[in-house]
Amino acid sequence: MNIEIFNELTKAIETKDNVLIKDILSNKNPADICNVIIRFSEDEICEILSTLTNEIAAEIILELPEDIRTNILTKLDNKSILSLVEELDSDDAADLISDLDEDKSKEILENMNPRDSSEVQTLLQYSKDSAGGIMQTELVQVKDSSLIKDAINWIRLVADEVTDFYQIYVTNENDKLVGLILLRSLILADPSSNVKSIMQPIAISVYPEIDQEEVSIIFKNYNLVSLPVIDRNSKLLGRITSDDIMQVITEEAEEDLYSLAGVNEYNHPIYSGFISKAKSRLPWLLITLCGELIIAYIIFLYFQTTLEKFILLAAFMPAVMAIGGSVGIQTSAIVIRALGTGSININQSFKVILSELQLSLVLGIICGIVAGVMGFWITGETSSGINFFFVIFLSLSIASVASALFGASFPLLLDKYKSDPANGSGPFVTMANDMFSAIAYLLIAVLIM
């Protein structure tokens, strides 16, 4: 289906038929439109967006990868950007404006509706990865002293400003959050009764400074639809909705995946710029390369004679390093996942490391026996074969344990110092494993053979 739409759009763009472009994309989901138009050049994307309504165009821009979205915004004039921003909720508007340069964002904010501008500027003061950065100020709140019928009338007045709501927040005369009302409870309640009579206590709320990953864990643990954000005086600032959290979970999962692989940020394999992709991947590769060059130098300096004498050692070295690396990456991925979901914490470090060391020892022994038997068979001699068996067996067992130690320790150490556990764990574990495995393997060979 996307291929057909792409081909139709291509012909419409070539003939500059804006009416046809609009017809092709009418009634299509913004996410589906994004998946199609991302294949075009940035100038063509701007042309396509100009044919659509501001509401649809704004939603599509939000779906674009960040680097492409930033480039698109540089090509649009301030009037067009303002038209898009006015269609968005406060949190999405803040995200879009934060992608602009300082002069452009300042002009957009000055030309916005004063109330909307004030809300967006409030959100911009928070980090994009915090609760304040993902919350929206649009919500429905009523006073605890109100009657049910008055609350319903008030909700009718403000309903157009809030896209979706299932809960109504209740505040006191000082604007402090004191409870919430489910929409169902409000509709079924006696109109003449007081809001307090159907109000529920707030299960949990968050401050705007906490990290979005913590917010996603709270949503999971409490099975929430929305979550209120309050200041230190319990004043209601905004709300975080489940759709915001779905986006956060996706972003955090992608971030962990890329960080584990040593990629600094998301890049589309086709549509992101070459320079952007190279800058994202190169740093960790260079760090890993430096570590591997150190290994090569040490081997050349101290183990050249050993390798020349026992050529079979060189043949089995990649196997020892590969098994150790795999164990380390597996351990690292499991620990990072557990830290991310909150199922373990830094106080359980010893238990985590001990558990992984026990498992890795068993895995290393099994792999060591298999590889050792293979090495014994290849040598064809009983005496040297037995010696080689023990070299491979001990090397794989020790390498697996050491790699598990690296794989568990690096994420836990990063988490202790308030850094993302996934940051560079993959390259660090690989480099540390290769250095240890190669040197330990050759040392064991020198001692036994």
C-alpha positions as CSV (number, residue, x, y, z in Angstrom):
1,M,0.0,0.0,0.0
2,N,2.8,2.4,0.9
3,I,4.6,1.7,-2.4
4,E,1.4,2.6,-4.3
5,I,1.0,5.8,-2.4
6,F,4.6,6.7,-2.9
7,N,4.4,6.2,-6.7
8,E,1.2,8.3,-6.9
9,L,2.8,11.0,-4.8
10,T,5.9,11.0,-7.0
11,K,3.8,11.6,-10.1
12,A,1.8,14.3,-8.4
13,I,4.9,16.1,-7.2
14,E,6.5,15.9,-10.7
15,T,3.4,17.5,-12.2
16,K,3.1,19.9,-9.2
17,D,-0.5,18.9,-8.7
18,N,-1.2,20.0,-5.1
19,V,-4.8,19.1,-5.3
20,L,-3.9,15.5,-6.2
21,I,-1.4,15.3,-3.4
22,K,-4.0,16.4,-0.9
23,D,-6.5,13.8,-2.3
24,I,-4.0,11.0,-2.1
25,L,-3.2,11.7,1.5
26,S,-6.8,12.5,2.6
27,N,-8.1,10.2,5.4
28,K,-4.7,8.7,5.9
29,N,-3.2,8.3,9.4
30,P,-0.4,10.9,10.1
31,A,2.0,8.0,11.1
32,D,1.3,6.2,7.8
33,I,1.8,9.5,5.9
34,C,5.1,10.0,7.6
35,N,6.3,6.5,6.6
36,V,5.6,7.4,3.0
37,I,6.9,11.0,2.7
38,I,10.1,10.3,4.6
39,R,11.4,8.8,1.3
40,F,11.2,12.1,-0.4
41,S,13.8,15.0,-0.2
42,E,13.3,17.6,2.5
43,D,12.2,20.2,-0.1
44,E,9.6,17.8,-1.4
45,I,8.4,17.0,2.2
46,C,7.9,20.7,2.7
47,E,5.9,20.9,-0.5
48,I,3.7,18.0,0.6
49,L,3.1,19.5,4.0
50,S,2.0,22.8,2.5
51,T,-0.9,21.0,0.7
52,L,-2.3,19.6,4.0
53,T,-4.3,21.2,6.8
54,N,-2.2,22.7,9.6
55,E,-3.6,20.1,12.0
56,I,-2.5,17.1,9.9
57,A,0.8,18.7,8.9
58,A,1.6,19.4,12.6
59,E,1.0,15.7,13.6
60,I,3.1,14.5,10.7
61,I,6.0,16.7,11.6
62,L,6.0,15.2,15.1
63,E,6.2,11.7,13.7
64,L,9.4,12.5,11.6
65,P,12.8,11.5,13.0
66,E,14.4,14.3,15.0
67,D,17.2,15.1,12.5
68,I,14.9,15.3,9.6
69,R,12.3,17.3,11.5
70,T,15.0,19.8,12.5
71,N,16.0,20.2,8.9
72,I,12.4,20.6,7.8
73,L,11.8,23.3,10.4
74,T,14.8,25.3,9.1
75,K,13.2,25.4,5.6
76,L,9.8,26.6,6.8
77,D,9.1,30.3,7.4
78,N,8.0,31.5,10.9
79,K,4.4,32.0,9.8
80,S,4.1,28.4,8.7
81,I,5.7,27.1,11.9
82,L,3.4,29.3,14.0
83,S,0.4,27.8,12.2
84,L,1.6,24.3,13.0
85,V,2.4,25.1,16.7
86,E,-1.1,26.5,17.3
87,E,-2.6,23.1,16.4
88,L,-0.6,21.2,19.0
89,D,-1.0,20.4,22.7
90,S,1.4,22.4,24.9
91,D,3.8,19.5,25.4
92,D,4.1,18.8,21.6
93,A,4.3,22.5,20.9
94,A,7.2,22.8,23.4
95,D,9.0,19.9,21.7
96,L,8.6,21.5,18.3
97,I,9.8,24.9,19.4
98,S,12.8,23.4,21.2
99,D,14.0,22.1,17.8
100,L,14.2,25.7,16.5
101,D,17.2,28.1,16.8
102,E,17.0,30.8,19.5
103,D,15.9,33.7,17.3
104,K,13.3,31.6,15.5
105,S,11.8,30.2,18.7
106,K,11.7,33.6,20.3
107,E,9.8,35.1,17.4
108,I,7.3,32.2,17.4
109,L,6.7,32.6,21.1
110,E,6.1,36.3,20.8
111,N,3.5,35.8,18.1
112,M,1.6,33.0,19.8
113,N,-1.5,33.5,21.9
114,P,-0.2,35.0,25.2
115,R,-1.7,32.2,27.3
116,D,-0.4,29.4,25.0
117,S,3.0,31.1,24.9
118,S,3.2,31.3,28.6
119,E,2.3,27.6,29.0
120,V,4.9,26.6,26.4
121,Q,7.6,28.7,28.0
122,T,6.9,27.1,31.3
123,L,7.4,23.7,29.7
124,L,10.6,24.7,28.0
125,Q,12.3,25.4,31.3
126,Y,12.3,21.7,32.0
127,S,14.5,19.1,30.5
128,K,13.0,17.2,27.5
129,D,13.6,13.9,29.3
130,S,11.9,14.9,32.5
131,A,8.3,14.7,33.8
132,G,8.0,18.5,33.2
133,G,9.3,18.1,29.7
134,I,6.6,15.5,28.7
135,M,3.7,16.8,30.6
136,Q,0.9,18.9,29.1
137,T,-0.8,21.8,30.8
138,E,-4.2,21.1,29.2
139,L,-6.3,19.3,31.8
140,V,-9.6,19.5,33.5
141,Q,-9.7,20.6,37.1
142,V,-12.5,21.6,39.5
143,K,-12.7,23.0,43.0
144,D,-13.4,20.6,45.9
145,S,-16.1,23.0,47.1
146,S,-18.1,22.8,43.8
147,L,-21.4,21.0,43.3
148,I,-21.5,18.2,40.7
149,K,-23.8,20.2,38.4
150,D,-21.5,23.2,38.5
151,A,-18.5,21.0,37.8
152,I,-20.2,19.5,34.8
153,N,-21.1,22.9,33.4
154,W,-17.5,24.0,33.9
155,I,-16.2,21.0,32.1
156,R,-18.5,21.7,29.1
157,L,-17.0,25.2,28.8
158,V,-13.3,24.0,28.8
159,A,-13.8,20.7,27.0
160,D,-12.7,22.1,23.6
161,E,-9.3,23.0,25.0
162,V,-8.6,19.5,26.3
163,T,-8.3,16.7,23.6
164,D,-8.9,13.7,25.9
165,F,-9.7,13.3,29.5
166,Y,-10.9,10.5,31.7
167,Q,-10.1,11.9,35.0
168,I,-10.9,15.3,36.5
169,Y,-8.4,16.7,39.0
170,V,-9.7,18.3,42.2
171,T,-8.0,21.3,43.8
172,N,-8.7,23.4,46.9
173,E,-9.0,27.1,47.2
174,N,-5.1,27.4,47.2
175,D,-4.9,25.4,43.9
176,K,-3.3,22.4,45.7
177,L,-4.2,19.0,44.3
178,V,-6.4,17.1,46.8
179,G,-8.0,14.3,44.7
180,L,-9.5,13.2,41.4
181,I,-12.8,12.2,40.0
182,L,-13.3,9.5,37.4
183,L,-15.5,10.7,34.5
184,R,-17.9,7.8,34.9
185,S,-18.4,8.7,38.6
186,L,-19.1,12.3,37.7
187,I,-21.7,11.4,35.1
188,L,-23.5,9.0,37.5
189,A,-23.4,11.2,40.6
190,D,-26.3,13.2,42.0
191,P,-26.0,16.7,40.4
192,S,-26.8,18.4,43.7
193,S,-24.1,16.6,45.7
194,N,-20.7,18.0,46.4
195,V,-17.5,17.1,44.5
196,K,-15.9,16.0,47.7
197,S,-18.5,13.2,48.0
198,I,-17.2,11.3,44.9
199,M,-13.6,12.4,45.0
200,Q,-10.9,9.8,45.2
201,P,-7.4,10.3,46.8
202,I,-4.4,10.7,44.5
203,A,-2.6,7.4,44.4
204,I,0.6,9.0,43.2
205,S,1.9,12.3,41.7
206,V,5.4,13.4,40.5
207,Y,7.5,16.5,40.6
208,P,8.5,17.9,37.2
209,E,12.2,17.3,37.7
210,I,12.1,13.5,37.8
211,D,13.4,11.5,34.8
212,Q,10.8,10.3,32.2
213,E,12.1,6.7,32.6
214,E,11.0,6.8,36.3
215,V,7.6,8.1,35.1
216,S,7.2,5.2,32.7
217,I,7.9,2.7,35.6
218,I,5.3,4.5,37.7
219,F,2.7,4.1,34.9
220,K,3.5,0.4,34.7
221,N,3.4,-0.2,38.4
222,Y,0.2,1.7,39.1
223,N,-1.6,0.9,35.8
224,L,-2.4,4.6,35.2
225,V,-4.2,6.4,32.5
226,S,-2.8,9.8,33.5
227,L,-0.4,11.1,36.1
228,P,-0.6,14.6,37.8
229,V,2.6,16.7,38.0
230,I,2.8,19.0,41.0
231,D,5.3,21.4,42.4
232,R,6.8,21.3,45.9
233,N,3.7,23.0,47.3
234,S,1.4,20.4,45.8
235,K,0.1,22.9,43.2
236,L,-1.1,21.2,40.1
237,L,1.2,22.0,37.1
238,G,0.0,19.5,34.4
239,R,-0.6,15.9,33.6
240,I,1.2,13.1,31.8
241,T,-1.0,10.9,29.7
242,S,-0.6,7.3,28.6
243,D,0.1,8.2,25.0
244,D,3.0,10.3,26.1
245,I,4.3,7.4,28.1
246,M,4.0,5.0,25.1
247,Q,6.3,7.4,23.2
248,V,8.7,7.6,26.2
249,I,8.9,3.8,26.5
250,T,9.7,3.5,22.7
251,E,12.3,6.2,23.0
252,E,14.0,4.7,26.0
253,A,14.0,1.2,24.5
254,E,15.6,2.6,21.3
255,E,18.1,4.7,23.3
256,D,19.1,1.6,25.3
257,L,19.4,-0.5,22.2
258,Y,21.6,2.1,20.4
259,S,23.7,2.9,23.4
260,L,24.3,-0.8,24.0
261,A,25.5,-1.1,20.4
262,G,27.7,2.0,20.8
263,V,25.5,4.3,18.7
264,N,25.1,7.7,20.2
265,E,21.7,8.6,18.8
266,Y,19.0,7.3,16.4
267,N,19.8,7.5,12.7
268,H,17.6,6.3,10.0
269,P,19.5,3.7,7.9
270,I,18.6,5.5,4.6
271,Y,17.2,8.9,5.2
272,S,19.5,10.3,7.9
273,G,22.5,12.3,6.7
274,F,25.8,10.6,6.1
275,I,27.7,12.9,8.4
276,S,25.1,12.5,11.2
277,K,25.4,8.7,11.0
278,A,29.2,8.8,11.0
279,K,29.4,11.2,14.0
280,S,26.9,9.0,15.9
281,R,28.9,5.7,15.5
282,L,32.5,6.8,15.3
283,P,33.4,7.7,18.9
284,W,32.7,4.3,20.4
285,L,34.4,2.5,17.5
286,L,37.5,4.6,18.1
287,I,37.5,3.8,21.8
288,T,37.1,0.1,21.0
289,L,39.8,0.2,18.4
290,C,42.3,1.8,20.8
291,G,41.7,-1.1,23.3
292,E,42.1,-3.7,20.6
293,L,45.4,-2.0,19.4
294,I,46.7,-2.2,23.0
295,I,45.9,-5.9,22.9
296,A,47.7,-6.4,19.6
297,Y,50.8,-4.5,20.9
298,I,50.9,-6.6,24.1
299,I,50.6,-9.8,22.2
300,F,53.3,-8.8,19.7
301,L,55.6,-7.7,22.5
302,Y,55.3,-10.6,24.9
303,F,53.7,-13.6,23.2
304,Q,55.1,-13.6,19.7
305,T,57.3,-16.6,20.3
306,T,54.5,-18.5,22.0
307,L,52.2,-18.0,19.0
308,E,54.9,-18.9,16.5
309,K,55.7,-22.1,18.4
310,F,52.0,-23.2,18.8
311,I,50.2,-22.0,15.8
312,L,47.0,-23.8,17.0
313,L,46.8,-21.2,19.8
314,A,46.2,-18.4,17.2
315,A,43.5,-20.5,15.5
316,F,41.5,-20.8,18.8
317,M,42.0,-17.3,20.1
318,P,39.0,-15.8,18.2
319,A,36.7,-18.5,19.8
320,V,37.9,-17.7,23.3
321,M,37.3,-13.9,22.7
322,A,34.0,-14.4,21.0
323,I,32.5,-16.6,23.7
324,G,33.6,-14.3,26.4
325,G,32.2,-11.3,24.5
326,S,28.9,-13.0,24.0
327,V,28.5,-13.8,27.7
328,G,29.5,-10.2,28.6
329,I,26.9,-8.7,26.2
330,Q,24.2,-11.1,27.3
331,T,24.9,-10.2,31.0
332,S,25.0,-6.4,30.2
333,A,21.7,-6.5,28.3
334,I,20.0,-8.4,31.1
335,V,21.2,-6.0,33.8
336,I,20.4,-2.9,31.8
337,R,16.9,-4.2,31.2
338,A,16.4,-5.0,34.9
339,L,17.7,-1.5,35.9
340,G,15.4,0.1,33.3
341,T,12.3,-1.6,34.6
342,G,13.2,-1.0,38.2
343,S,13.2,-4.8,39.1
344,I,16.7,-4.4,40.6
345,N,18.5,-1.5,42.2
346,I,22.1,-0.5,43.0
347,N,21.8,-1.9,46.5
348,Q,21.4,-5.4,45.0
349,S,24.7,-5.1,43.1
350,F,26.4,-8.0,45.0
351,K,23.5,-10.4,44.4
352,V,23.3,-9.4,40.7
353,I,27.0,-9.9,40.1
354,L,27.2,-13.2,42.1
355,S,24.2,-14.6,40.2
356,E,25.7,-13.8,36.8
357,L,29.1,-15.1,37.8
358,Q,27.6,-18.4,38.8
359,L,25.7,-18.7,35.6
360,S,28.7,-17.6,33.4
361,L,30.9,-20.2,35.1
362,V,28.6,-23.0,34.2
363,L,28.3,-21.7,30.6
364,G,32.0,-21.3,30.3
365,I,32.7,-24.8,31.6
366,I,30.3,-26.3,29.1
367,C,31.8,-24.3,26.2
368,G,35.3,-25.0,27.5
369,I,34.7,-28.8,27.4
370,V,33.3,-28.7,23.9
371,A,36.1,-26.5,22.5
372,G,38.8,-28.4,24.5
373,V,37.7,-31.7,23.0
374,M,37.8,-30.2,19.6
375,G,41.3,-28.9,20.2
376,F,42.4,-32.3,21.6
377,W,41.1,-34.0,18.5
378,I,42.8,-31.6,16.1
379,T,46.3,-32.0,17.7
380,G,46.3,-35.7,17.2
381,E,48.7,-36.3,20.0
382,T,47.8,-37.4,23.5
383,S,50.3,-35.4,25.5
384,S,50.1,-32.1,23.7
385,G,46.4,-32.7,23.1
386,I,45.7,-32.9,26.9
387,N,47.7,-29.8,27.5
388,F,45.8,-27.9,24.8
389,F,42.5,-29.2,26.2
390,F,43.2,-27.6,29.5
391,V,44.4,-24.4,27.9
392,I,41.1,-24.0,26.0
393,F,39.0,-25.3,28.9
394,L,40.5,-22.9,31.5
395,S,40.6,-20.0,29.1
396,L,37.0,-20.2,28.2
397,S,35.8,-20.7,31.8
398,I,37.9,-17.8,33.1
399,A,36.9,-15.5,30.1
400,S,33.2,-16.2,30.6
401,V,33.4,-15.4,34.3
402,A,35.4,-12.2,33.7
403,S,33.1,-11.0,30.9
404,A,30.1,-11.6,33.1
405,L,31.8,-9.5,35.7
406,F,32.4,-6.7,33.2
407,G,28.9,-7.0,31.8
408,A,27.2,-6.7,35.2
409,S,29.6,-4.2,36.7
410,F,29.6,-1.5,34.0
411,P,25.9,-0.9,33.9
412,L,25.6,-1.0,37.7
413,L,28.5,1.4,38.0
414,L,27.0,3.9,35.5
415,D,23.7,3.7,37.3
416,K,25.3,4.4,40.7
417,Y,26.8,7.6,39.3
418,K,23.4,8.7,37.7
419,S,24.4,7.9,34.1
420,D,22.4,5.9,31.7
421,P,23.4,2.2,32.3
422,A,23.3,1.6,28.5
423,N,25.8,4.3,27.7
424,G,28.8,2.6,26.0
425,S,28.3,-0.6,27.9
426,G,28.5,-2.7,24.7
427,P,31.8,-1.3,23.5
428,F,33.3,-1.1,27.0
429,V,32.3,-4.7,27.7
430,T,33.7,-5.9,24.3
431,M,37.0,-4.0,24.8
432,A,37.5,-5.2,28.4
433,N,36.6,-8.8,27.5
434,D,39.0,-8.9,24.5
435,M,41.9,-7.4,26.5
436,F,41.4,-9.8,29.4
437,S,40.5,-12.9,27.3
438,A,43.5,-12.6,24.9
439,I,46.0,-12.0,27.6
440,A,44.7,-14.7,30.0
441,Y,44.5,-17.2,27.2
442,L,48.2,-16.7,26.2
443,L,49.3,-16.6,29.9
444,I,47.6,-19.9,30.5
445,A,49.2,-21.3,27.4
446,V,52.7,-20.2,28.5
447,L,52.2,-21.8,31.9
448,I,50.8,-25.2,30.6
449,M,52.4,-25.7,27.2
